[in-house]
Amino acid sequence: RPRATFNFDNHPHWFIGHMSKGKTKIMKRLKDVDVVLEVRDARAPFSSAQTDMLFDLGPEVKRLVILNKADLVTPTVGMQAQTLIEEAGTPCLLTNA
């Protein structure tokens, strides 16, 4: 019989130490940048976003979302994701790198 509940003390501890350390360093440096190039996976354009890191950027910081691996999605799906991101107010490019 499968478990019905999952008990965690505070939160699941899945975030690996080196990733946490890297995120902390990036957050400290973000206050010194003028432009953020946010590279996302075109196959998962919204779940691959780092919204928690970019939430507090001031209006003076310019952002560009780059949807990488666009060759792995259909052109229609890539264009739809690009349109949604741009309608939210952020410029977006599709690329294959």
mmCIF file as gemmi writes it, N, C-alpha and C atoms, coordinates in Angstrom:
data_model
loop_
_atom_site.group_PDB
_atom_site.id
_atom_site.type_symbol
_atom_site.label_atom_id
_atom_site.label_alt_id
_atom_site.label_comp_id
_atom_site.label_asym_id
_atom_site.label_entity_id
_atom_site.label_seq_id
_atom_site.pdbx_PDB_ins_code
_atom_site.Cartn_x
_atom_site.Cartn_y
_atom_site.Cartn_z
_atom_site.occupancy
_atom_site.B_iso_or_equiv
_atom_site.pdbx_formal_charge
_atom_site.auth_seq_id
_atom_site.auth_asym_id
_atom_site.pdbx_PDB_model_num
ATOM 1 N N . ARG Axp A 1 ? 0.854 -1.178 0 1 0 ? 1 A 1
ATOM 2 C CA . ARG Axp A 1 ? 0 0 0 1 0 ? 1 A 1
ATOM 3 C C . ARG Axp A 1 ? 0.897 1.237 0 1 0 ? 1 A 1
ATOM 4 N N . PRO Axp A 2 ? 0.648 2.203 -0.909 1 0 ? 2 A 1
ATOM 5 C CA . PRO Axp A 2 ? 1.483 3.401 -0.948 1 0 ? 2 A 1
ATOM 6 C C . PRO Axp A 2 ? 1.237 4.319 0.244 1 0 ? 2 A 1
ATOM 7 N N . ARG Axp A 3 ? 2.252 5.096 0.563 1 0 ? 3 A 1
ATOM 8 C CA . ARG Axp A 3 ? 2.143 6.076 1.635 1 0 ? 3 A 1
ATOM 9 C C . ARG Axp A 3 ? 1.11 7.132 1.303 1 0 ? 3 A 1
ATOM 10 N N . ALA Axp A 4 ? 0.376 7.593 2.292 1 0 ? 4 A 1
ATOM 11 C CA . ALA Axp A 4 ? -0.621 8.651 2.097 1 0 ? 4 A 1
ATOM 12 C C . ALA Axp A 4 ? -0.092 10.008 2.541 1 0 ? 4 A 1
ATOM 13 N N . THR Axp A 5 ? 0.917 10.024 3.417 1 0 ? 5 A 1
ATOM 14 C CA . THR Axp A 5 ? 1.472 11.292 3.891 1 0 ? 5 A 1
ATOM 15 C C . THR Axp A 5 ? 2.99 11.259 3.788 1 0 ? 5 A 1
ATOM 16 N N . PHE Axp A 6 ? 3.554 12.444 3.663 1 0 ? 6 A 1
ATOM 17 C CA . PHE Axp A 6 ? 4.995 12.603 3.626 1 0 ? 6 A 1
ATOM 18 C C . PHE Axp A 6 ? 5.362 13.628 4.689 1 0 ? 6 A 1
ATOM 19 N N . ASN Axp A 7 ? 6.073 13.201 5.694 1 0 ? 7 A 1
ATOM 20 C CA . ASN Axp A 7 ? 6.419 14.083 6.801 1 0 ? 7 A 1
ATOM 21 C C . ASN Axp A 7 ? 7.846 14.598 6.633 1 0 ? 7 A 1
ATOM 22 N N . PHE Axp A 8 ? 7.98 15.917 6.608 1 0 ? 8 A 1
ATOM 23 C CA . PHE Axp A 8 ? 9.279 16.559 6.552 1 0 ? 8 A 1
ATOM 24 C C . PHE Axp A 8 ? 9.393 17.46 7.771 1 0 ? 8 A 1
ATOM 25 N N . ASP Axp A 9 ? 10.588 17.515 8.347 1 0 ? 9 A 1
ATOM 26 C CA . ASP Axp A 9 ? 10.799 18.389 9.501 1 0 ? 9 A 1
ATOM 27 C C . ASP Axp A 9 ? 10.503 19.844 9.129 1 0 ? 9 A 1
ATOM 28 N N . ASN Axp A 10 ? 11.261 20.394 8.219 1 0 ? 10 A 1
ATOM 29 C CA . ASN Axp A 10 ? 11.055 21.763 7.759 1 0 ? 10 A 1
ATOM 30 C C . ASN Axp A 10 ? 10.724 21.772 6.274 1 0 ? 10 A 1
ATOM 31 N N . HIS Axp A 11 ? 11.566 21.163 5.496 1 0 ? 11 A 1
ATOM 32 C CA . HIS Axp A 11 ? 11.396 21.094 4.054 1 0 ? 11 A 1
ATOM 33 C C . HIS Axp A 11 ? 12.27 19.95 3.555 1 0 ? 11 A 1
ATOM 34 N N . PRO Axp A 12 ? 11.997 19.453 2.38 1 0 ? 12 A 1
ATOM 35 C CA . PRO Axp A 12 ? 12.872 18.401 1.844 1 0 ? 12 A 1
ATOM 36 C C . PRO Axp A 12 ? 14.277 18.959 1.596 1 0 ? 12 A 1
ATOM 37 N N . HIS Axp A 13 ? 15.276 18.197 1.888 1 0 ? 13 A 1
ATOM 38 C CA . HIS Axp A 13 ? 16.662 18.639 1.749 1 0 ? 13 A 1
ATOM 39 C C . HIS Axp A 13 ? 17.252 18.1 0.447 1 0 ? 13 A 1
ATOM 40 N N . TRP Axp A 14 ? 16.652 18.453 -0.662 1 0 ? 14 A 1
ATOM 41 C CA . TRP Axp A 14 ? 17.12 17.968 -1.955 1 0 ? 14 A 1
ATOM 42 C C . TRP Axp A 14 ? 18.084 18.929 -2.606 1 0 ? 14 A 1
ATOM 43 N N . PHE Axp A 15 ? 18.157 20.182 -2.13 1 0 ? 15 A 1
ATOM 44 C CA . PHE Axp A 15 ? 18.983 21.189 -2.789 1 0 ? 15 A 1
ATOM 45 C C . PHE Axp A 15 ? 20.434 20.94 -2.42 1 0 ? 15 A 1
ATOM 46 N N . ILE Axp A 16 ? 21.211 20.515 -3.389 1 0 ? 16 A 1
ATOM 47 C CA . ILE Axp A 16 ? 22.598 20.12 -3.167 1 0 ? 16 A 1
ATOM 48 C C . ILE Axp A 16 ? 23.424 21.324 -2.704 1 0 ? 16 A 1
ATOM 49 N N . GLY Axp A 17 ? 24.386 21.075 -1.829 1 0 ? 17 A 1
ATOM 50 C CA . GLY Axp A 17 ? 25.189 22.139 -1.225 1 0 ? 17 A 1
ATOM 51 C C . GLY Axp A 17 ? 25.873 23.056 -2.214 1 0 ? 17 A 1
ATOM 52 N N . HIS Axp A 18 ? 26.483 22.5 -3.263 1 0 ? 18 A 1
ATOM 53 C CA . HIS Axp A 18 ? 27.194 23.356 -4.215 1 0 ? 18 A 1
ATOM 54 C C . HIS Axp A 18 ? 26.225 24.233 -5.006 1 0 ? 18 A 1
ATOM 55 N N . MET Axp A 19 ? 24.994 23.772 -5.209 1 0 ? 19 A 1
ATOM 56 C CA . MET Axp A 19 ? 23.996 24.591 -5.9 1 0 ? 19 A 1
ATOM 57 C C . MET Axp A 19 ? 23.552 25.738 -5.001 1 0 ? 19 A 1
ATOM 58 N N . SER Axp A 20 ? 23.378 25.459 -3.73 1 0 ? 20 A 1
ATOM 59 C CA . SER Axp A 20 ? 23 26.493 -2.777 1 0 ? 20 A 1
ATOM 60 C C . SER Axp A 20 ? 24.1 27.552 -2.667 1 0 ? 20 A 1
ATOM 61 N N . LYS Axp A 21 ? 25.338 27.099 -2.635 1 0 ? 21 A 1
ATOM 62 C CA . LYS Axp A 21 ? 26.472 28.018 -2.542 1 0 ? 21 A 1
ATOM 63 C C . LYS Axp A 21 ? 26.549 28.902 -3.791 1 0 ? 21 A 1
ATOM 64 N N . GLY Axp A 22 ? 26.353 28.31 -4.952 1 0 ? 22 A 1
ATOM 65 C CA . GLY Axp A 22 ? 26.368 29.064 -6.2 1 0 ? 22 A 1
ATOM 66 C C . GLY Axp A 22 ? 25.244 30.081 -6.264 1 0 ? 22 A 1
ATOM 67 N N . LYS Axp A 23 ? 24.061 29.679 -5.831 1 0 ? 23 A 1
ATOM 68 C CA . LYS Axp A 23 ? 22.916 30.587 -5.832 1 0 ? 23 A 1
ATOM 69 C C . LYS Axp A 23 ? 23.17 31.779 -4.908 1 0 ? 23 A 1
ATOM 70 N N . THR Axp A 24 ? 23.755 31.538 -3.767 1 0 ? 24 A 1
ATOM 71 C CA . THR Axp A 24 ? 24.069 32.612 -2.823 1 0 ? 24 A 1
ATOM 72 C C . THR Axp A 24 ? 25.052 33.597 -3.445 1 0 ? 24 A 1
ATOM 73 N N . LYS Axp A 25 ? 26.063 33.095 -4.125 1 0 ? 25 A 1
ATOM 74 C CA . LYS Axp A 25 ? 27.039 33.979 -4.778 1 0 ? 25 A 1
ATOM 75 C C . LYS Axp A 25 ? 26.376 34.809 -5.873 1 0 ? 25 A 1
ATOM 76 N N . ILE Axp A 26 ? 25.507 34.19 -6.653 1 0 ? 26 A 1
ATOM 77 C CA . ILE Axp A 26 ? 24.817 34.92 -7.719 1 0 ? 26 A 1
ATOM 78 C C . ILE Axp A 26 ? 23.944 36.018 -7.13 1 0 ? 26 A 1
ATOM 79 N N . MET Axp A 27 ? 23.217 35.71 -6.075 1 0 ? 27 A 1
ATOM 80 C CA . MET Axp A 27 ? 22.325 36.69 -5.456 1 0 ? 27 A 1
ATOM 81 C C . MET Axp A 27 ? 23.118 37.912 -4.965 1 0 ? 27 A 1
ATOM 82 N N . LYS Axp A 28 ? 24.312 37.693 -4.428 1 0 ? 28 A 1
ATOM 83 C CA . LYS Axp A 28 ? 25.142 38.803 -3.957 1 0 ? 28 A 1
ATOM 84 C C . LYS Axp A 28 ? 25.613 39.667 -5.118 1 0 ? 28 A 1
ATOM 85 N N . ARG Axp A 29 ? 25.874 39.054 -6.274 1 0 ? 29 A 1
ATOM 86 C CA . ARG Axp A 29 ? 26.39 39.79 -7.431 1 0 ? 29 A 1
ATOM 87 C C . ARG Axp A 29 ? 25.295 40.487 -8.231 1 0 ? 29 A 1
ATOM 88 N N . LEU Axp A 30 ? 24.054 40.045 -8.105 1 0 ? 30 A 1
ATOM 89 C CA . LEU Axp A 30 ? 22.973 40.624 -8.9 1 0 ? 30 A 1
ATOM 90 C C . LEU Axp A 30 ? 22.776 42.113 -8.661 1 0 ? 30 A 1
ATOM 91 N N . LYS Axp A 31 ? 23.115 42.578 -7.483 1 0 ? 31 A 1
ATOM 92 C CA . LYS Axp A 31 ? 22.931 44.009 -7.203 1 0 ? 31 A 1
ATOM 93 C C . LYS Axp A 31 ? 23.898 44.875 -7.987 1 0 ? 31 A 1
ATOM 94 N N . ASP Axp A 32 ? 24.924 44.27 -8.593 1 0 ? 32 A 1
ATOM 95 C CA . ASP Axp A 32 ? 25.93 45.019 -9.337 1 0 ? 32 A 1
ATOM 96 C C . ASP Axp A 32 ? 25.764 44.928 -10.854 1 0 ? 32 A 1
ATOM 97 N N . VAL Axp A 33 ? 24.693 44.301 -11.339 1 0 ? 33 A 1
ATOM 98 C CA . VAL Axp A 33 ? 24.554 44.094 -12.784 1 0 ? 33 A 1
ATOM 99 C C . VAL Axp A 33 ? 23.544 45.055 -13.392 1 0 ? 33 A 1
ATOM 100 N N . ASP Axp A 34 ? 23.73 45.307 -14.674 1 0 ? 34 A 1
ATOM 101 C CA . ASP Axp A 34 ? 22.812 46.152 -15.431 1 0 ? 34 A 1
ATOM 102 C C . ASP Axp A 34 ? 21.884 45.329 -16.322 1 0 ? 34 A 1
ATOM 103 N N . VAL Axp A 35 ? 22.371 44.139 -16.736 1 0 ? 35 A 1
ATOM 104 C CA . VAL Axp A 35 ? 21.623 43.297 -17.666 1 0 ? 35 A 1
ATOM 105 C C . VAL Axp A 35 ? 21.691 41.852 -17.184 1 0 ? 35 A 1
ATOM 106 N N . VAL Axp A 36 ? 20.558 41.154 -17.259 1 0 ? 36 A 1
ATOM 107 C CA . VAL Axp A 36 ? 20.505 39.74 -16.92 1 0 ? 36 A 1
ATOM 108 C C . VAL Axp A 36 ? 20.081 38.974 -18.165 1 0 ? 36 A 1
ATOM 109 N N . LEU Axp A 37 ? 20.92 38.015 -18.583 1 0 ? 37 A 1
ATOM 110 C CA . LEU Axp A 37 ? 20.568 37.095 -19.656 1 0 ? 37 A 1
ATOM 111 C C . LEU Axp A 37 ? 20.134 35.801 -18.992 1 0 ? 37 A 1
ATOM 112 N N . GLU Axp A 38 ? 18.859 35.532 -19.032 1 0 ? 38 A 1
ATOM 113 C CA . GLU Axp A 38 ? 18.32 34.354 -18.357 1 0 ? 38 A 1
ATOM 114 C C . GLU Axp A 38 ? 18.111 33.251 -19.385 1 0 ? 38 A 1
ATOM 115 N N . VAL Axp A 39 ? 18.965 32.239 -19.346 1 0 ? 39 A 1
ATOM 116 C CA . VAL Axp A 39 ? 18.891 31.133 -20.293 1 0 ? 39 A 1
ATOM 117 C C . VAL Axp A 39 ? 18.002 30.047 -19.704 1 0 ? 39 A 1
ATOM 118 N N . ARG Axp A 40 ? 16.941 29.734 -20.455 1 0 ? 40 A 1
ATOM 119 C CA . ARG Axp A 40 ? 16.001 28.69 -20.046 1 0 ? 40 A 1
ATOM 120 C C . ARG Axp A 40 ? 15.989 27.583 -21.088 1 0 ? 40 A 1
ATOM 121 N N . ASP Axp A 41 ? 15.52 26.442 -20.691 1 0 ? 41 A 1
ATOM 122 C CA . ASP Axp A 41 ? 15.346 25.314 -21.597 1 0 ? 41 A 1
ATOM 123 C C . ASP Axp A 41 ? 14.02 25.495 -22.332 1 0 ? 41 A 1
ATOM 124 N N . ALA Axp A 42 ? 14.056 25.517 -23.658 1 0 ? 42 A 1
ATOM 125 C CA . ALA Axp A 42 ? 12.84 25.722 -24.446 1 0 ? 42 A 1
ATOM 126 C C . ALA Axp A 42 ? 11.834 24.587 -24.252 1 0 ? 42 A 1
ATOM 127 N N . ARG Axp A 43 ? 12.303 23.431 -23.804 1 0 ? 43 A 1
ATOM 128 C CA . ARG Axp A 43 ? 11.392 22.306 -23.56 1 0 ? 43 A 1
ATOM 129 C C . ARG Axp A 43 ? 10.599 22.497 -22.276 1 0 ? 43 A 1
ATOM 130 N N . ALA Axp A 44 ? 11.097 23.343 -21.387 1 0 ? 44 A 1
ATOM 131 C CA . ALA Axp A 44 ? 10.415 23.634 -20.125 1 0 ? 44 A 1
ATOM 132 C C . ALA Axp A 44 ? 10.605 25.113 -19.821 1 0 ? 44 A 1
ATOM 133 N N . PRO Axp A 45 ? 10.016 25.99 -20.634 1 0 ? 45 A 1
ATOM 134 C CA . PRO Axp A 45 ? 10.34 27.413 -20.546 1 0 ? 45 A 1
ATOM 135 C C . PRO Axp A 45 ? 9.888 28.114 -19.272 1 0 ? 45 A 1
ATOM 136 N N . PHE Axp A 46 ? 8.955 27.552 -18.569 1 0 ? 46 A 1
ATOM 137 C CA . PHE Axp A 46 ? 8.472 28.216 -17.353 1 0 ? 46 A 1
ATOM 138 C C . PHE Axp A 46 ? 8.996 27.533 -16.096 1 0 ? 46 A 1
ATOM 139 N N . SER Axp A 47 ? 9.081 26.218 -16.105 1 0 ? 47 A 1
ATOM 140 C CA . SER Axp A 47 ? 9.604 25.539 -14.913 1 0 ? 47 A 1
ATOM 141 C C . SER Axp A 47 ? 11.124 25.663 -14.812 1 0 ? 47 A 1
ATOM 142 N N . SER Axp A 48 ? 11.805 26.019 -15.904 1 0 ? 48 A 1
ATOM 143 C CA . SER Axp A 48 ? 13.255 26.214 -15.825 1 0 ? 48 A 1
ATOM 144 C C . SER Axp A 48 ? 13.634 27.659 -15.49 1 0 ? 48 A 1
ATOM 145 N N . ALA Axp A 49 ? 12.653 28.497 -15.231 1 0 ? 49 A 1
ATOM 146 C CA . ALA Axp A 49 ? 12.912 29.889 -14.839 1 0 ? 49 A 1
ATOM 147 C C . ALA Axp A 49 ? 13.376 29.95 -13.387 1 0 ? 49 A 1
ATOM 148 N N . GLN Axp A 50 ? 14.243 30.888 -13.099 1 0 ? 50 A 1
ATOM 149 C CA . GLN Axp A 50 ? 14.731 31.095 -11.733 1 0 ? 50 A 1
ATOM 150 C C . GLN Axp A 50 ? 14.021 32.306 -11.135 1 0 ? 50 A 1
ATOM 151 N N . THR Axp A 51 ? 12.722 32.19 -10.969 1 0 ? 51 A 1
ATOM 152 C CA . THR Axp A 51 ? 11.917 33.327 -10.535 1 0 ? 51 A 1
ATOM 153 C C . THR Axp A 51 ? 12.303 33.832 -9.15 1 0 ? 51 A 1
ATOM 154 N N . ASP Axp A 52 ? 12.692 32.955 -8.266 1 0 ? 52 A 1
ATOM 155 C CA . ASP Axp A 52 ? 13.05 33.399 -6.919 1 0 ? 52 A 1
ATOM 156 C C . ASP Axp A 52 ? 14.31 34.245 -6.921 1 0 ? 52 A 1
ATOM 157 N N . MET Axp A 53 ? 15.216 34.016 -7.854 1 0 ? 53 A 1
ATOM 158 C CA . MET Axp A 53 ? 16.447 34.798 -7.908 1 0 ? 53 A 1
ATOM 159 C C . MET Axp A 53 ? 16.221 36.152 -8.57 1 0 ? 53 A 1
ATOM 160 N N . LEU Axp A 54 ? 15.285 36.227 -9.496 1 0 ? 54 A 1
ATOM 161 C CA . LEU Axp A 54 ? 15.105 37.445 -10.278 1 0 ? 54 A 1
ATOM 162 C C . LEU Axp A 54 ? 13.927 38.278 -9.811 1 0 ? 54 A 1
ATOM 163 N N . PHE Axp A 55 ? 13.269 37.846 -8.775 1 0 ? 55 A 1
ATOM 164 C CA . PHE Axp A 55 ? 12.064 38.516 -8.303 1 0 ? 55 A 1
ATOM 165 C C . PHE Axp A 55 ? 12.335 39.939 -7.852 1 0 ? 55 A 1
ATOM 166 N N . ASP Axp A 56 ? 13.446 40.173 -7.197 1 0 ? 56 A 1
ATOM 167 C CA . ASP Axp A 56 ? 13.728 41.482 -6.607 1 0 ? 56 A 1
ATOM 168 C C . ASP Axp A 56 ? 14.597 42.39 -7.465 1 0 ? 56 A 1
ATOM 169 N N . LEU Axp A 57 ? 14.754 42.072 -8.739 1 0 ? 57 A 1
ATOM 170 C CA . LEU Axp A 57 ? 15.52 42.964 -9.6 1 0 ? 57 A 1
ATOM 171 C C . LEU Axp A 57 ? 14.759 44.273 -9.75 1 0 ? 57 A 1
ATOM 172 N N . GLY Axp A 58 ? 15.466 45.349 -9.656 1 0 ? 58 A 1
ATOM 173 C CA . GLY Axp A 58 ? 14.826 46.652 -9.809 1 0 ? 58 A 1
ATOM 174 C C . GLY Axp A 58 ? 14.487 46.925 -11.269 1 0 ? 58 A 1
ATOM 175 N N . PRO Axp A 59 ? 13.687 47.939 -11.498 1 0 ? 59 A 1
ATOM 176 C CA . PRO Axp A 59 ? 13.287 48.265 -12.87 1 0 ? 59 A 1
ATOM 177 C C . PRO Axp A 59 ? 14.446 48.749 -13.738 1 0 ? 59 A 1
ATOM 178 N N . GLU Axp A 60 ? 15.546 49.15 -13.114 1 0 ? 60 A 1
ATOM 179 C CA . GLU Axp A 60 ? 16.701 49.618 -13.873 1 0 ? 60 A 1
ATOM 180 C C . GLU Axp A 60 ? 17.5 48.467 -14.49 1 0 ? 60 A 1
ATOM 181 N N . VAL Axp A 61 ? 17.283 47.241 -14.027 1 0 ? 61 A 1
ATOM 182 C CA . VAL Axp A 61 ? 17.991 46.083 -14.56 1 0 ? 61 A 1
ATOM 183 C C . VAL Axp A 61 ? 17.21 45.529 -15.752 1 0 ? 61 A 1
ATOM 184 N N . LYS Axp A 62 ? 17.868 45.467 -16.896 1 0 ? 62 A 1
ATOM 185 C CA . LYS Axp A 62 ? 17.255 44.932 -18.101 1 0 ? 62 A 1
ATOM 186 C C . LYS Axp A 62 ? 17.378 43.415 -18.106 1 0 ? 62 A 1
ATOM 187 N N . ARG Axp A 63 ? 16.354 42.744 -18.63 1 0 ? 63 A 1
ATOM 188 C CA . ARG Axp A 63 ? 16.354 41.283 -18.709 1 0 ? 63 A 1
ATOM 189 C C . ARG Axp A 63 ? 16.103 40.84 -20.133 1 0 ? 63 A 1
ATOM 190 N N . LEU Axp A 64 ? 16.727 39.733 -20.505 1 0 ? 64 A 1
ATOM 191 C CA . LEU Axp A 64 ? 16.464 39.067 -21.765 1 0 ? 64 A 1
ATOM 192 C C . LEU Axp A 64 ? 16.38 37.582 -21.477 1 0 ? 64 A 1
ATOM 193 N N . VAL Axp A 65 ? 15.247 36.975 -21.814 1 0 ? 65 A 1
ATOM 194 C CA . VAL Axp A 65 ? 15.093 35.537 -21.658 1 0 ? 65 A 1
ATOM 195 C C . VAL Axp A 65 ? 15.512 34.877 -22.965 1 0 ? 65 A 1
ATOM 196 N N . ILE Axp A 66 ? 16.375 33.888 -22.869 1 0 ? 66 A 1
ATOM 197 C CA . ILE Axp A 66 ? 16.839 33.138 -24.026 1 0 ? 66 A 1
ATOM 198 C C . ILE Axp A 66 ? 16.35 31.708 -23.869 1 0 ? 66 A 1
ATOM 199 N N . LEU Axp A 67 ? 15.516 31.266 -24.788 1 0 ? 67 A 1
ATOM 200 C CA . LEU Axp A 67 ? 15.018 29.894 -24.76 1 0 ? 67 A 1
ATOM 201 C C . LEU Axp A 67 ? 15.957 29.048 -25.611 1 0 ? 67 A 1
ATOM 202 N N . ASN Axp A 68 ? 16.817 28.297 -24.95 1 0 ? 68 A 1
ATOM 203 C CA . ASN Axp A 68 ? 17.802 27.468 -25.616 1 0 ? 68 A 1
ATOM 204 C C . ASN Axp A 68 ? 17.203 26.103 -25.96 1 0 ? 68 A 1
ATOM 205 N N . LYS Axp A 69 ? 17.811 25.402 -26.882 1 0 ? 69 A 1
ATOM 206 C CA . LYS Axp A 69 ? 17.36 24.085 -27.351 1 0 ? 69 A 1
ATOM 207 C C . LYS Axp A 69 ? 16.013 24.181 -28.067 1 0 ? 69 A 1
ATOM 208 N N . ALA Axp A 70 ? 15.796 25.302 -28.731 1 0 ? 70 A 1
ATOM 209 C CA . ALA Axp A 70 ? 14.528 25.501 -29.439 1 0 ? 70 A 1
ATOM 210 C C . ALA Axp A 70 ? 14.352 24.502 -30.578 1 0 ? 70 A 1
ATOM 211 N N . ASP Axp A 71 ? 15.442 23.907 -31.035 1 0 ? 71 A 1
ATOM 212 C CA . ASP Axp A 71 ? 15.33 22.898 -32.084 1 0 ? 71 A 1
ATOM 213 C C . ASP Axp A 71 ? 14.703 21.601 -31.582 1 0 ? 71 A 1
ATOM 214 N N . LEU Axp A 72 ? 14.569 21.466 -30.267 1 0 ? 72 A 1
ATOM 215 C CA . LEU Axp A 72 ? 13.985 20.254 -29.697 1 0 ? 72 A 1
ATOM 216 C C . LEU Axp A 72 ? 12.495 20.379 -29.409 1 0 ? 72 A 1
ATOM 217 N N . VAL Axp A 73 ? 11.918 21.531 -29.738 1 0 ? 73 A 1
ATOM 218 C CA . VAL Axp A 73 ? 10.464 21.714 -29.635 1 0 ? 73 A 1
ATOM 219 C C . VAL Axp A 73 ? 9.95 22.095 -31.024 1 0 ? 73 A 1
ATOM 220 N N . THR Axp A 74 ? 8.67 21.927 -31.235 1 0 ? 74 A 1
ATOM 221 C CA . THR Axp A 74 ? 8.118 22.337 -32.526 1 0 ? 74 A 1
ATOM 222 C C . THR Axp A 74 ? 8.152 23.858 -32.627 1 0 ? 74 A 1
ATOM 223 N N . PRO Axp A 75 ? 8.246 24.39 -33.829 1 0 ? 75 A 1
ATOM 224 C CA . PRO Axp A 75 ? 8.255 25.847 -33.977 1 0 ? 75 A 1
ATOM 225 C C . PRO Axp A 75 ? 7.036 26.512 -33.34 1 0 ? 75 A 1
ATOM 226 N N . THR Axp A 76 ? 5.883 25.868 -33.417 1 0 ? 76 A 1
ATOM 227 C CA . THR Axp A 76 ? 4.669 26.44 -32.821 1 0 ? 76 A 1
ATOM 228 C C . THR Axp A 76 ? 4.808 26.562 -31.31 1 0 ? 76 A 1
ATOM 229 N N . VAL Axp A 77 ? 5.31 25.525 -30.67 1 0 ? 77 A 1
ATOM 230 C CA . VAL Axp A 77 ? 5.476 25.553 -29.209 1 0 ? 77 A 1
ATOM 231 C C . VAL Axp A 77 ? 6.497 26.61 -28.814 1 0 ? 77 A 1
ATOM 232 N N . GLY Axp A 78 ? 7.602 26.699 -29.535 1 0 ? 78 A 1
ATOM 233 C CA . GLY Axp A 78 ? 8.615 27.707 -29.233 1 0 ? 78 A 1
ATOM 234 C C . GLY Axp A 78 ? 8.078 29.12 -29.369 1 0 ? 78 A 1
ATOM 235 N N . MET Axp A 79 ? 7.339 29.365 -30.441 1 0 ? 79 A 1
ATOM 236 C CA . MET Axp A 79 ? 6.786 30.702 -30.663 1 0 ? 79 A 1
ATOM 237 C C . MET Axp A 79 ? 5.72 31.041 -29.623 1 0 ? 79 A 1
ATOM 238 N N . GLN Axp A 80 ? 4.933 30.059 -29.208 1 0 ? 80 A 1
ATOM 239 C CA . GLN Axp A 80 ? 3.925 30.306 -28.178 1 0 ? 80 A 1
ATOM 240 C C . GLN Axp A 80 ? 4.583 30.682 -26.857 1 0 ? 80 A 1
ATOM 241 N N . ALA Axp A 81 ? 5.643 29.975 -26.477 1 0 ? 81 A 1
ATOM 242 C CA . ALA Axp A 81 ? 6.358 30.294 -25.241 1 0 ? 81 A 1
ATOM 243 C C . ALA Axp A 81 ? 6.975 31.682 -25.337 1 0 ? 81 A 1
ATOM 244 N N . GLN Axp A 82 ? 7.585 31.995 -26.478 1 0 ? 82 A 1
ATOM 245 C CA . GLN Axp A 82 ? 8.174 33.309 -26.675 1 0 ? 82 A 1
ATOM 246 C C . GLN Axp A 82 ? 7.114 34.404 -26.557 1 0 ? 82 A 1
ATOM 247 N N . THR Axp A 83 ? 5.969 34.191 -27.159 1 0 ? 83 A 1
ATOM 248 C CA . THR Axp A 83 ? 4.89 35.178 -27.107 1 0 ? 83 A 1
ATOM 249 C C . THR Axp A 83 ? 4.409 35.393 -25.675 1 0 ? 83 A 1
ATOM 250 N N . LEU Axp A 84 ? 4.225 34.321 -24.918 1 0 ? 84 A 1
ATOM 251 C CA . LEU Axp A 84 ? 3.769 34.456 -23.528 1 0 ? 84 A 1
ATOM 252 C C . LEU Axp A 84 ? 4.765 35.237 -22.68 1 0 ? 84 A 1
ATOM 253 N N . ILE Axp A 85 ? 6.035 34.967 -22.864 1 0 ? 85 A 1
ATOM 254 C CA . ILE Axp A 85 ? 7.067 35.658 -22.088 1 0 ? 85 A 1
ATOM 255 C C . ILE Axp A 85 ? 7.104 37.131 -22.476 1 0 ? 85 A 1
ATOM 256 N N . GLU Axp A 86 ? 7.019 37.413 -23.757 1 0 ? 86 A 1
ATOM 257 C CA . GLU Axp A 86 ? 7.05 38.806 -24.21 1 0 ? 86 A 1
ATOM 258 C C . GLU Axp A 86 ? 5.791 39.566 -23.801 1 0 ? 86 A 1
ATOM 259 N N . GLU Axp A 87 ? 4.643 38.887 -23.787 1 0 ? 87 A 1
ATOM 260 C CA . GLU Axp A 87 ? 3.418 39.539 -23.327 1 0 ? 87 A 1
ATOM 261 C C . GLU Axp A 87 ? 3.484 39.887 -21.844 1 0 ? 87 A 1
ATOM 262 N N . ALA Axp A 88 ? 4.314 39.163 -21.092 1 0 ? 88 A 1
ATOM 263 C CA . ALA Axp A 88 ? 4.514 39.464 -19.675 1 0 ? 88 A 1
ATOM 264 C C . ALA Axp A 88 ? 5.503 40.616 -19.484 1 0 ? 88 A 1
ATOM 265 N N . GLY Axp A 89 ? 6.072 41.122 -20.594 1 0 ? 89 A 1
ATOM 266 C CA . GLY Axp A 89 ? 6.925 42.3 -20.501 1 0 ? 89 A 1
ATOM 267 C C . GLY Axp A 89 ? 8.413 42.055 -20.565 1 0 ? 89 A 1
ATOM 268 N N . THR Axp A 90 ? 8.838 40.837 -20.901 1 0 ? 90 A 1
ATOM 269 C CA . THR Axp A 90 ? 10.257 40.532 -20.97 1 0 ? 90 A 1
ATOM 270 C C . THR Axp A 90 ? 10.629 40.118 -22.392 1 0 ? 90 A 1
ATOM 271 N N . PRO Axp A 91 ? 11.631 40.749 -22.998 1 0 ? 91 A 1
ATOM 272 C CA . PRO Axp A 91 ? 12.059 40.314 -24.325 1 0 ? 91 A 1
ATOM 273 C C . PRO Axp A 91 ? 12.554 38.88 -24.3 1 0 ? 91 A 1
ATOM 274 N N . CYS Axp A 92 ? 12.346 38.178 -25.413 1 0 ? 92 A 1
ATOM 275 C CA . CYS Axp A 92 ? 12.688 36.754 -25.446 1 0 ? 92 A 1
ATOM 276 C C . CYS Axp A 92 ? 13.204 36.371 -26.833 1 0 ? 92 A 1
ATOM 277 N N . LEU Axp A 93 ? 14.236 35.516 -26.854 1 0 ? 93 A 1
ATOM 278 C CA . LEU Axp A 93 ? 14.789 34.981 -28.088 1 0 ? 93 A 1
ATOM 279 C C . LEU Axp A 93 ? 14.794 33.462 -28.028 1 0 ? 93 A 1
ATOM 280 N N . LEU Axp A 94 ? 14.647 32.847 -29.19 1 0 ? 94 A 1
ATOM 281 C CA . LEU Axp A 94 ? 14.798 31.397 -29.331 1 0 ? 94 A 1
ATOM 282 C C . LEU Axp A 94 ? 16.156 31.107 -29.934 1 0 ? 94 A 1
ATOM 283 N N . THR Axp A 95 ? 16.845 30.081 -29.431 1 0 ? 95 A 1
ATOM 284 C CA . THR Axp A 95 ? 18.162 29.75 -29.964 1 0 ? 95 A 1
ATOM 285 C C . THR Axp A 95 ? 18.42 28.256 -29.844 1 0 ? 95 A 1
ATOM 286 N N . ASN Axp A 96 ? 19.399 27.798 -30.595 1 0 ? 96 A 1
ATOM 287 C CA . ASN Axp A 96 ? 19.879 26.413 -30.526 1 0 ? 96 A 1
ATOM 288 C C . ASN Axp A 96 ? 21.369 26.455 -30.263 1 0 ? 96 A 1
ATOM 289 N N . ALA Axp A 97 ? 21.769 26.172 -29.07 1 0 ? 97 A 1
ATOM 290 C CA . ALA Axp A 97 ? 23.197 26.218 -28.767 1 0 ? 97 A 1
ATOM 291 C C . ALA Axp A 97 ? 23.634 24.935 -28.094 1 0 ? 97 A 1
